Amino acid sequence: MDTSVELKEVFSRYLSSFSRSGANRSKYGHVFIVGAGPGDAELLTVKAVNAIQSADVVLFDALVSKEVLAVIPHHVKREFVGKRCGKHSMTQQEICQKVVLLAQQGVNVVRLKGGDPALFARTCEETTALTQASVEFAIIPGITAASGMSAYTGIPLTDRRCAQAVSFITAHFSDPKTWPDMQRLCATMQQQTVVVYMGLSRLALLSERLIAAGLSAQWPVAVIENATCANQQTMTGTLETISQQVKTANLQGPTLLVFGKVVESRQDVSLSLLQSNLNVTAI
């Protein structure tokens, strides 16, 4: 066979294959991975609300508040796929598979995650699955829990008098037995603010280990439950006292731990003003 003819046939088959796969992809739905913010529904971005209201289905996490869920229109299907304190409705792999399968069936999905998708939300695992399946997706940021907590408690994340940097860490690792280098963490806390996500169950042991690593037992600590929500609770104390304070108060909701001198720089914000309805005039 003439070489030029053979090449044309190969190229023709390639184009045909490409066209078929493209046609399949064109029938796919899309996925928006949306940050739900820390709890107050008014902290949702306009882009997030638009995505939620135009979705076919919303898959939401345990940390998404009831106020935010109320924004989902009645005609939009919703499904809980959360994981909290070892109680999983679905494994992460099952969640990834579900998001991909729905999109491949032509469903437009909003994957709603508490806070911001870029922080401790396992977003990369889901976007990897979507990429491998050639599903189109986009990420809509949300206000992370630490920023919301700071605004609603008045505890600054930085203060040039005592903390010119801030670190966000998680108390939960892929191996539950894993702990950070306590000497290094102790040194970090003396130089900057450290906010610990999902750390309530480890607070007592974390406090003990920090003291053992050399951090003062009087080091300021704040514990904030349900940040930005109507039932927000804020407790301040020290490494020595905070664990017992939390135990006495029986805190159980989503909680942030703040370690650092910024706790002593707390501003007297008006929660009632934040929770009031603002009259906004469109420009």
Summary of the structure (lengths in Angstrom):
residues: 283
radius of gyration: 23.4
end to end distance: 69.9
largest distance: 86.1
contacts: 851
relative contact order: 0.13
helix: 39%
strand: 20%
